[in-house]
């Protein structure tokens, strides 16, 4: 989760992983993150075509969609 939106692993690139919005298919959303192997954001498109889901954070740190 990044800034209230969820992402799923899309594919590996030379220096990291490209993550796409988890609602890309259902909402035709083009938001993505390119995360380096050491966790830095190398490139991003944070413009989503939809509102984020609502989540509740459990005491164990896991999230549950409301």
C-alpha positions as CSV (number, residue, x, y, z in Angstrom):
1,X,0.0,0.0,0.0
2,X,1.3,3.4,-0.9
3,X,-0.7,6.6,-0.1
4,X,-3.9,4.6,0.5
5,X,-3.7,2.7,-2.8
6,X,-2.8,-0.9,-3.3
7,X,-0.4,-2.2,-6.0
8,X,0.5,-5.6,-7.3
9,X,3.8,-6.8,-8.8
10,X,3.8,-6.3,-12.5
11,X,7.3,-7.3,-13.7
12,X,11.0,-7.2,-12.9
13,X,13.2,-4.6,-14.6
14,X,17.0,-4.3,-14.6
15,X,17.2,-2.3,-11.4
16,X,14.0,-3.2,-9.5
17,X,10.3,-4.1,-9.8
18,X,7.4,-2.3,-11.5
19,X,4.2,-2.3,-9.5
20,X,0.9,-1.5,-11.1
21,X,-2.3,-0.3,-9.5
22,X,-4.2,-3.3,-8.3
23,X,-7.4,-1.9,-9.9
24,X,-5.7,-1.4,-13.3
25,X,-7.9,-4.0,-15.1
26,X,-11.2,-3.1,-13.5
27,X,-10.8,0.7,-13.6
28,X,-8.4,1.1,-16.5
29,X,-6.0,2.8,-14.1
30,X,-2.5,3.7,-15.3
31,X,-0.9,4.4,-11.9
32,X,2.3,2.6,-11.1
33,X,5.5,2.6,-9.0
34,X,9.0,1.6,-10.0
35,X,10.8,0.4,-6.9
36,X,14.5,-0.2,-6.8
37,X,16.1,-3.4,-5.3
38,X,16.9,-1.3,-2.2
39,X,13.4,0.1,-1.8
40,X,13.8,3.5,-3.4
41,X,11.0,4.9,-5.7
42,X,12.7,5.5,-9.0
43,X,9.7,6.5,-11.0
44,X,6.0,6.8,-10.4
45,X,2.6,7.8,-11.8
46,X,0.3,8.5,-8.8
47,X,-2.7,9.6,-10.9
48,X,-5.5,7.1,-10.3
49,X,-8.7,6.9,-12.2
50,X,-10.7,5.9,-9.1
51,X,-10.9,6.5,-5.3
52,X,-8.9,4.2,-3.0
53,X,-10.6,1.4,-1.0
54,X,-11.2,2.0,2.7
55,X,-9.0,-0.2,5.0
56,X,-8.9,-1.0,8.7
57,X,-5.5,-1.7,10.3
58,X,-5.6,-4.7,12.7
59,X,-3.6,-4.8,15.9
60,X,-1.2,-7.2,14.2
61,X,-0.4,-4.7,11.4
62,X,-2.4,-6.4,8.7
63,X,-5.1,-4.6,6.8
64,X,-8.7,-5.5,6.1
65,X,-10.7,-3.9,3.3
66,X,-14.0,-2.4,4.6
